[in-house]
Amino acid sequence: MTAYRSSTLLSVLCALLMLASTTFAQNKVCTPCTKGTDLRYPDEDVCKDLIPRTNGLFDTDNDCKNLQLEGYQKGCCMNPPFDYCQYCADGSPHNPDGIVPSGQFVGGQSCFDYMYSNSASIGMFEDGTCSDTFLQRAGHYCGCPNQQQECWLCPDKNPPSKSGKADAWVTGSNCRGIEFLFSLLTKEECSTFPMDVGADLAIFCGCGGLNQTEIEEQQEIFQCELCQGSGFMTNPGLTYTDGSSFTKTCQQADDFARDVIKTPYGCNNPRYFEGARTICCSNGSGAASVFSGVVTASLFVAGALAMAFV
């Protein structure tokens, strides 16, 4: 009888061990990048810091998926976690036949196609959360309940007249893409975005409903110039861009600075004009030395939009 009980107990223990082994095999250990792919920049601190955060996580855990999403958004991983983020914040099914006017294609993309484009997983203000991705912010295009558009590029809520015009300075996008960006902002973000980035892109894109009186009053308060101080443009017709993105001349950069840039922050931001000033202006960069280089949340959005068109 004792031998029989011992044999039974041993069988139970073996079964438990097999069950535990099967469970562990089915739940693979979490890796910084989805599907265990290698980090793109393994020597960069921002990427190396992701590795210890996987401790104790399986690849099926939401915390692991959020970490892998963050890794993609920070540029450390080639791809976001597949089929993880959804359009609808409440988990409702979306309409796959809806159209997302992402700006990458003239007629937009179907909700089905856009969902599986890597650019849809870019975060606007916060990394590592589906709620702040372009995808979920675009839920109102795909029939998600309780998700409505709150912001428009143009004051009259109509498409801009110059949808194909290219902004090489602030967003790195054409006006279709800029219009899409604005449509993803909340009402509060919409009101602060132009001043945060220091540019009125509605003017650049040829929007209707603009208040010309306000525009003129703003120009009296502050007027940006490409070549500041004692500098001057050496060759207005010179193409100063390298051809890797949009082709722009020195005169176009100066026109953008004068007509679209509205704040000293925007005017002195080296991310916008450093390349143009170095090549186009007699005094080199010509930018004010007091620029702090602080990157605002809205500037991050502009960078994210540029990334979406790579």
SVG drawing of the C-alpha trace seen along z (x, -y; Angstrom):
<svg xmlns="http://www.w3.org/2000/svg" viewBox="-20 -97 49 99">
<polyline fill="none" stroke="black" stroke-width="0.4" points="0.0,0.0 2.9,-2.4 4.6,-1.6 1.3,-2.3 0.9,-5.7 4.4,-6.6 4.0,-5.8 0.8,-7.8 2.4,-10.8 5.3,-10.6 3.0,-10.6 1.2,-13.7 4.5,-15.5 5.6,-14.6 2.3,-15.9 2.6,-19.1 6.2,-19.6 5.1,-18.9 2.3,-21.4 4.6,-24.0 7.1,-23.4 4.4,-23.7 3.1,-26.9 6.6,-28.4 7.2,-27.3 3.9,-28.9 4.7,-32.1 8.1,-33.2 10.2,-35.7 9.7,-39.3 12.3,-40.9 12.8,-44.7 11.8,-44.4 8.8,-42.4 9.5,-38.8 12.9,-38.9 14.5,-41.0 17.7,-42.8 17.9,-46.4 18.8,-48.8 21.2,-50.8 22.4,-48.4 25.1,-50.8 22.7,-53.8 21.7,-54.3 18.1,-54.9 18.0,-51.5 20.1,-49.6 17.8,-50.9 14.9,-48.9 16.7,-45.5 16.4,-45.3 12.8,-46.4 11.8,-43.1 12.7,-41.2 9.8,-39.1 7.7,-39.7 6.3,-37.3 5.8,-38.4 2.1,-38.1 1.9,-40.6 0.5,-44.1 3.5,-45.6 5.8,-43.8 3.8,-45.0 3.9,-48.6 7.6,-48.3 8.1,-47.0 5.9,-49.8 8.1,-52.3 11.1,-50.7 9.8,-51.2 8.7,-54.8 12.1,-55.7 13.7,-54.3 15.4,-51.3 13.3,-48.6 12.4,-48.2 8.7,-47.4 6.0,-47.9 4.2,-44.9 2.0,-43.4 -1.8,-43.8 -1.6,-45.2 -2.9,-48.8 -6.5,-49.3 -8.4,-52.3 -11.2,-52.3 -10.3,-53.4 -13.2,-51.3 -12.3,-48.2 -15.2,-48.5 -14.7,-47.0 -13.7,-49.6 -14.9,-50.0 -12.1,-48.6 -13.5,-50.3 -13.3,-53.8 -10.7,-56.2 -7.8,-57.7 -6.4,-60.8 -2.9,-60.2 -1.3,-62.5 0.9,-59.7 -1.5,-59.1 -3.7,-61.6 -6.9,-59.6 -6.0,-58.4 -5.8,-54.8 -8.4,-52.4 -8.6,-51.9 -7.5,-48.3 -4.4,-49.3 -3.4,-52.2 -3.7,-49.9 -0.9,-47.8 1.4,-50.6 4.3,-51.2 3.7,-55.0 0.3,-54.4 2.1,-53.3 4.1,-56.5 3.3,-58.3 2.4,-62.0 3.3,-63.1 3.9,-60.0 5.8,-56.7 4.7,-53.3 0.9,-53.7 -1.6,-52.9 -3.9,-55.7 -1.4,-58.3 -0.6,-56.7 -1.6,-58.2 -3.7,-55.0 -6.0,-55.4 -6.2,-59.2 -7.5,-58.5 -10.3,-56.4 -13.0,-59.0 -12.2,-58.2 -12.9,-54.5 -16.3,-54.6 -15.2,-54.5 -17.9,-55.5 -17.3,-58.6 -14.3,-59.6 -14.8,-62.8 -12.5,-65.2 -11.8,-68.2 -9.2,-70.2 -8.8,-71.5 -5.9,-73.1 -8.1,-75.6 -10.4,-78.0 -13.2,-77.3 -12.8,-73.5 -12.3,-73.0 -9.2,-71.3 -6.3,-73.7 -6.1,-75.0 -2.4,-74.0 -2.6,-70.4 0.6,-69.3 2.7,-72.3 5.8,-71.0 7.0,-72.3 10.7,-71.4 11.2,-73.4 8.7,-72.6 7.0,-69.3 8.8,-67.8 5.5,-67.0 3.2,-68.3 0.0,-70.2 -2.1,-67.0 0.0,-65.5 -0.2,-68.7 -4.0,-68.7 -4.0,-65.1 -1.9,-66.0 -4.2,-68.7 -7.2,-66.4 -5.7,-64.1 -5.2,-66.9 -7.6,-67.5 -9.3,-70.8 -6.8,-71.9 -3.8,-70.8 -5.2,-72.5 -5.3,-75.9 -1.7,-75.7 0.1,-73.9 0.7,-76.9 2.4,-79.0 4.2,-76.0 6.0,-75.3 6.1,-79.0 4.4,-78.7 1.1,-79.4 0.9,-76.6 -2.6,-77.5 -1.1,-80.5 1.5,-78.4 -1.1,-75.8 -3.5,-78.4 -6.4,-77.9 -9.7,-79.8 -11.2,-81.7 -8.0,-83.3 -8.2,-86.6 -6.0,-88.9 -6.2,-91.7 -4.8,-89.4 -2.0,-88.2 -1.0,-91.8 -1.1,-92.7 1.1,-89.7 3.6,-90.8 3.9,-94.2 4.7,-92.5 7.3,-90.1 8.8,-89.5 11.2,-86.7 14.0,-86.8 16.1,-84.0 19.3,-86.1 19.4,-87.9 21.6,-90.7 23.9,-92.1 23.5,-89.1 22.0,-89.0 21.2,-86.4 24.1,-85.8 22.1,-84.0 18.3,-83.9 17.8,-81.5 20.3,-79.0 18.9,-75.5 20.4,-74.8 18.7,-71.4 20.6,-68.2 17.7,-66.5 17.1,-63.9 13.7,-65.4 12.0,-68.5 13.9,-70.8 14.0,-74.4 15.8,-77.6 17.1,-80.3 14.3,-82.6 11.7,-80.0 13.3,-79.6 13.2,-83.4 9.6,-83.6 8.6,-80.9 10.4,-82.6 8.7,-85.9 5.2,-84.7 4.7,-81.6 7.0,-81.8 5.4,-83.8 7.6,-83.6 11.2,-84.2 11.3,-80.5 10.4,-79.4 12.7,-81.9 15.7,-80.9 15.1,-77.1 18.1,-75.5 16.0,-72.5 14.0,-74.7 16.6,-76.9 20.2,-76.0 20.9,-74.4 19.4,-77.3 21.2,-79.9 24.6,-78.2 24.4,-78.1 22.3,-81.1 23.3,-83.8 26.5,-85.9 27.0,-85.6 26.5,-81.8 23.8,-80.6 22.9,-84.1 20.5,-82.7 20.3,-84.3 22.6,-82.6 19.9,-82.7 18.0,-79.8 17.9,-77.2 17.2,-74.1 14.4,-73.0 12.2,-70.6 8.5,-71.1 5.9,-68.4 4.4,-69.9 7.9,-70.0 8.0,-66.3 4.7,-66.0 6.3,-67.7 9.2,-65.3 6.8,-62.4 4.9,-63.6 8.2,-63.8 9.0,-60.3 5.6,-59.1 6.6,-60.1 10.0,-58.4"/>
</svg>
